[in-house]
Amino acid sequence: EKIYDFVYSGGDQEVEQDCVGWASYNKNFSFVRQALEVMCSPEFNVTGVLVANKNKAGTKACTIPAACEGKMVQTTFLDQGKFFGYLAKARWAFLPQICDASPRVSSQALSMNIPLLMN
């Protein structure tokens, strides 16, 4: 059953720096924040999972737009099994990467018949 609109795989982001740094740059998290402003608006009302968007202790998450409150699940870094569990429950994978032209997660999503929204 699809319960989320999308899954974004953030890798191992710099949560303590509010997702500003090398990993977040490569995963284009600054754009993700801008896109979330639109996607979480009443017009689109999108729900999603932001993977690896919390620190390993699960006590701090990267900031997201206020409009996304209650619409996004923010997780710690996940093992592959848990990640695939979320992916299976999503309508599409959101892959706005800048430097990673062919992220492994794209082939993983496609192997599960999950469409991609990719930069």
N, C-alpha and C positions, 0 to 999 in steps of 0.2 A: 504494500500500500504506500502510495506517495503522500507523505505528510509535510514535506518541505518543497519549496520552489527550487532552491539551489543549494549547492555545497561549494564553498571556497576553500581550497587547500592552501593554508598560509605557510606551510613548512614549519620551521622553528624560529618564529619571529622574536624580535627584541621587545618583549612585553614590558619589561622594566623601563624602557625608553618610549613607551606608548606606541610601539610598532614603527619606530623610526630607526633605520639602520640598513645594513647591507641586505639581510634576508628580506626585510619588508620592502625594500626598494625593488629587488628582483621579482617579488610577488606583486608589485605595484599596489601596495596597500593604500597609498595616498589616493589613487584613483578609486579603489574600492570604497573608501569613505565617501567620495563624491557621488559614486554610483548609488550607494545606499541611501543618500538623501532623496534621490529620485525613486528608487525601487521601494522604499518604505513609505512613500507618500500615499495619501488616501487614493490617488488615482490608480496606483499599481498594487499596493498593499502586499508586497512580496514577503515571504518567510524564507529563512535560510539558516545554514550552519556555517559558522566561521571557525574552521579547524585551525588549531594551534594558535589561537587568539587569546589564550590565558597562559599565565606562567605555570610551571610544572607543579607547583603546590595548589593551583586552582584558586588562588586568593586574589589575583589581580588580572584584569582583562584590558585589552586595548580599547580606547574610547571609540564609540560608534555614534552616529547621529541619534539624537533623542527620539526622533520619529521611529526608530527601529526597536525601541523598548518593547519587550514582549513578543517581538517578531523574529529575533535572531537567537540562536543558541551559540554560545561561544565556548569552545572546548580547549583543553590542554592539547599538547602534541599527542596524537593517537597512534596506536599500532595499526598495522594494515587491516586486520580483521575488523576493528571498531570503525576505521575509516570507511571500509567497504559497506558496513552496516548503514552508516549515514548516507553514503552515496546511493545505495539501493532504495532509499526512501525519498530521494530527490528527483525532481522533474528534469533538471539539467545541472551541469557542472560549470562553474564560473571560473575561468582561467585567464585573468588579465595580465599575465606575466610580461615583463619587459625584456629581460635578458635570456630567459629560457624559452627558446623558440619551439621546442617540442617536449614539454614536460611529460614525465612518465605517467602522471595522473590522467593525461588526455587518453592514452591508450587503455588505461585501466577503466576509465569511464565508458569509453566506446565498447570495450569488451562486455560491459554490462548493459549495453543498449541505452546508455545515458547520453543525451545530446550535449554538445559543448557550446558555451558562449565564450569565445576566445579572442584575445587581442591579436 
